[in-house]
Amino acid sequence: MACKAALSRWLLLLFWCAHLLLRSCSSEIDRSQFPPSFLFGTSTSAYQIEGGYLEGKKGLSNWDVYTHKQGTIEDGSNGDIAADHYHRYMEDIELMHSLGVNSYRFSIAWTRILPSEF
């Protein structure tokens, strides 16, 4: 549980550092230096951020099976909660908006689209 809390704090710190970096660069880089169609974006990968383990009729992914096997991960951690984007996506989108992001590429676990019960 401590590992998951540390990961959440780390991600929050990462977002905050990115925010500060963008603020400090604002005098050096201005959006007007880019074409109007330029996209300032972020991206995520499902297992690394999603969480929501087995919620919404999700089936098991290869990573779910692998990380739940005793001894495969040294500290026993897994992505059951990850950054909890499954429940906190609106907060995450607000953070991206506050950073001036206008493009977001995200992935969804295939096991949410085609669950094992299919």
CYANA upper distance limits for C-alpha pairs under 8 A (distance plus 0.5 A):
  1 MET  CA      5 ALA  CA      6.87
  2 ALA  CA      6 ALA  CA      6.56
  3 CYS  CA      7 LEU  CA      6.66
  3 CYS  CA     77 SER  CA      7.51
  4 LYS  CA      8 SER  CA      6.77
  4 LYS  CA     77 SER  CA      8.27
  4 LYS  CA     81 ILE  CA      7.70
  4 LYS  CA     82 ALA  CA      7.06
  4 LYS  CA     83 ALA  CA      8.40
  5 ALA  CA      9 ARG  CA      6.71
  6 ALA  CA     10 TRP  CA      6.49
  7 LEU  CA     11 LEU  CA      6.67
  7 LEU  CA     82 ALA  CA      7.83
  7 LEU  CA     83 ALA  CA      7.52
  8 SER  CA     12 LEU  CA      6.72
  8 SER  CA     82 ALA  CA      8.04
  8 SER  CA     83 ALA  CA      6.04
  9 ARG  CA     13 LEU  CA      6.55
 10 TRP  CA     14 LEU  CA      6.56
 11 LEU  CA     15 PHE  CA      6.71
 11 LEU  CA     83 ALA  CA      7.90
 12 LEU  CA     16 TRP  CA      6.64
 13 LEU  CA     17 CYS  CA      6.53
 14 LEU  CA     18 ALA  CA      6.64
 15 PHE  CA     19 HIS  CA      6.63
 15 PHE  CA     95 LEU  CA      8.05
 16 TRP  CA     20 LEU  CA      6.70
 17 CYS  CA     21 LEU  CA      6.47
 18 ALA  CA     22 LEU  CA      6.58
 18 ALA  CA     99 LEU  CA      8.28
 19 HIS  CA     23 ARG  CA      6.69
 19 HIS  CA     98 SER  CA      8.42
 19 HIS  CA     99 LEU  CA      6.01
 20 LEU  CA     24 SER  CA      6.56
 21 LEU  CA     25 CYS  CA      6.58
 22 LEU  CA     26 SER  CA      6.57
 22 LEU  CA     99 LEU  CA      7.86
 25 CYS  CA     29 ILE  CA      6.23
 26 SER  CA     30 ASP  CA      6.41
 29 ILE  CA     33 GLN  CA      7.63
 30 ASP  CA     34 PHE  CA      8.22
 32 SER  CA     36 PRO  CA      8.15
 34 PHE  CA     38 PHE  CA      6.71
 39 LEU  CA    101 VAL  CA      8.26
 39 LEU  CA    102 ASN  CA      6.57
 39 LEU  CA    103 SER  CA      6.40
 40 PHE  CA    100 GLY  CA      7.91
 40 PHE  CA    101 VAL  CA      5.67
 40 PHE  CA    102 ASN  CA      6.09
 40 PHE  CA    103 SER  CA      6.49
 41 GLY  CA    101 VAL  CA      5.71
 41 GLY  CA    102 ASN  CA      6.41
 41 GLY  CA    103 SER  CA      4.82
 41 GLY  CA    104 TYR  CA      5.94
 41 GLY  CA    105 ARG  CA      8.09
 42 THR  CA     96 MET  CA      8.42
 42 THR  CA    101 VAL  CA      7.60
 42 THR  CA    103 SER  CA      7.04
 42 THR  CA    104 TYR  CA      5.59
 42 THR  CA    105 ARG  CA      6.89
 43 SER  CA    104 TYR  CA      6.06
 43 SER  CA    105 ARG  CA      5.01
 43 SER  CA    106 PHE  CA      5.94
 44 THR  CA     48 GLN  CA      8.02
 44 THR  CA     49 ILE  CA      7.25
 44 THR  CA    105 ARG  CA      7.08
 44 THR  CA    106 PHE  CA      5.45
 44 THR  CA    107 SER  CA      6.97
 45 SER  CA     49 ILE  CA      6.83
 45 SER  CA     50 GLU  CA      8.27
 45 SER  CA    106 PHE  CA      6.78
 45 SER  CA    107 SER  CA      5.84
 45 SER  CA    108 ILE  CA      8.10
 46 ALA  CA     50 GLU  CA      5.58
 46 ALA  CA    106 PHE  CA      7.74
 46 ALA  CA    107 SER  CA      5.56
 46 ALA  CA    108 ILE  CA      5.63
 46 ALA  CA    109 ALA  CA      6.03
 47 TYR  CA     51 GLY  CA      7.51
 47 TYR  CA     63 TRP  CA      8.07
 47 TYR  CA     79 GLY  CA      6.76
 47 TYR  CA     82 ALA  CA      7.95
 47 TYR  CA    109 ALA  CA      7.47
 48 GLN  CA     79 GLY  CA      7.10
 48 GLN  CA     82 ALA  CA      6.56
 48 GLN  CA     83 ALA  CA      7.88
 49 ILE  CA     79 GLY  CA      8.30
 49 ILE  CA     82 ALA  CA      5.67
 49 ILE  CA     83 ALA  CA      5.22
 49 ILE  CA     84 ASP  CA      6.83
 49 ILE  CA     85 HIS  CA      6.26
 50 GLU  CA     79 GLY  CA      8.39
 50 GLU  CA     81 ILE  CA      7.70
 50 GLU  CA     82 ALA  CA      6.72
 50 GLU  CA     83 ALA  CA      6.91
 50 GLU  CA     84 ASP  CA      6.05
 50 GLU  CA     85 HIS  CA      5.23
 50 GLU  CA     86 TYR  CA      5.68
 50 GLU  CA    108 ILE  CA      8.31
 51 GLY  CA     79 GLY  CA      6.51
 51 GLY  CA     80 ASP  CA      5.53
 51 GLY  CA     81 ILE  CA      4.37
 51 GLY  CA     82 ALA  CA      5.38
 51 GLY  CA     83 ALA  CA      6.91
 51 GLY  CA     84 ASP  CA      5.12
 51 GLY  CA     85 HIS  CA      6.80
 51 GLY  CA     86 TYR  CA      6.28
 52 GLY  CA     80 ASP  CA      6.85
 52 GLY  CA     81 ILE  CA      6.46
 52 GLY  CA     84 ASP  CA      7.07
 52 GLY  CA     85 HIS  CA      8.45
 52 GLY  CA     86 TYR  CA      5.97
 52 GLY  CA     87 HIS  CA      7.68
 53 TYR  CA     58 LYS  CA      7.87
 53 TYR  CA     79 GLY  CA      8.18
 53 TYR  CA     80 ASP  CA      5.22
 53 TYR  CA     81 ILE  CA      7.17
 54 LEU  CA     58 LYS  CA      5.34
 54 LEU  CA     59 GLY  CA      6.89
 54 LEU  CA     60 LEU  CA      7.84
 56 GLY  CA    112 ARG  CA      7.95
 57 LYS  CA    112 ARG  CA      7.60
 57 LYS  CA    115 PRO  CA      7.24
 58 LYS  CA    111 THR  CA      6.04
 58 LYS  CA    112 ARG  CA      5.12
 58 LYS  CA    113 ILE  CA      8.36
 58 LYS  CA    115 PRO  CA      5.85
 58 LYS  CA    116 SER  CA      8.19
 59 GLY  CA    111 THR  CA      5.40
 59 GLY  CA    112 ARG  CA      7.04
 59 GLY  CA    114 LEU  CA      8.15
 59 GLY  CA    115 PRO  CA      4.85
 59 GLY  CA    116 SER  CA      5.37
 59 GLY  CA    117 GLU  CA      7.66
 60 LEU  CA     64 ASP  CA      6.22
 60 LEU  CA     65 VAL  CA      7.15
 60 LEU  CA    111 THR  CA      6.84
 60 LEU  CA    115 PRO  CA      8.13
 60 LEU  CA    116 SER  CA      7.61
 61 SER  CA     65 VAL  CA      6.94
 61 SER  CA    109 ALA  CA      8.16
 61 SER  CA    110 TRP  CA      8.30
 61 SER  CA    111 THR  CA      6.52
 62 ASN  CA     66 TYR  CA      6.58
 63 TRP  CA     67 THR  CA      6.38
 64 ASP  CA     68 HIS  CA      6.70
 64 ASP  CA     78 ASN  CA      8.03
 64 ASP  CA     79 GLY  CA      7.87
 64 ASP  CA     80 ASP  CA      8.29
 65 VAL  CA     69 LYS  CA      7.03
 66 TYR  CA     72 THR  CA      7.42
 67 THR  CA     72 THR  CA      6.82
 67 THR  CA     73 ILE  CA      6.78
 67 THR  CA     76 GLY  CA      7.98
 67 THR  CA     77 SER  CA      7.71
 67 THR  CA     78 ASN  CA      5.89
 67 THR  CA     79 GLY  CA      8.33
 68 HIS  CA     72 THR  CA      8.32
 68 HIS  CA     76 GLY  CA      8.31
 68 HIS  CA     78 ASN  CA      7.47
 70 GLN  CA     76 GLY  CA      7.84
 71 GLY  CA     76 GLY  CA      7.56
 72 THR  CA     76 GLY  CA      8.06
 73 ILE  CA     77 SER  CA      7.01
 73 ILE  CA     78 ASN  CA      8.41
 78 ASN  CA     82 ALA  CA      8.03
 84 ASP  CA     88 ARG  CA      6.47
 84 ASP  CA     89 TYR  CA      8.45
 85 HIS  CA     89 TYR  CA      5.29
 85 HIS  CA     92 ASP  CA      7.76
 88 ARG  CA     92 ASP  CA      6.80
 89 TYR  CA     93 ILE  CA      6.56
 90 MET  CA     94 GLU  CA      6.71
 91 GLU  CA     95 LEU  CA      6.76
 92 ASP  CA     96 MET  CA      6.79
 93 ILE  CA     97 HIS  CA      6.60
 94 GLU  CA     98 SER  CA      6.66
 95 LEU  CA     99 LEU  CA      6.91
 96 MET  CA    100 GLY  CA      6.98
 96 MET  CA    101 VAL  CA      5.82
 97 HIS  CA    101 VAL  CA      5.91
 97 HIS  CA    102 ASN  CA      7.65
108 ILE  CA    112 ARG  CA      7.56
108 ILE  CA    113 ILE  CA      8.42
109 ALA  CA    113 ILE  CA      7.64
110 TRP  CA    114 LEU  CA      6.39
110 TRP  CA    115 PRO  CA      8.07
111 THR  CA    115 PRO  CA      5.11
111 THR  CA    116 SER  CA      7.50
114 LEU  CA    118 PHE  CA      6.77
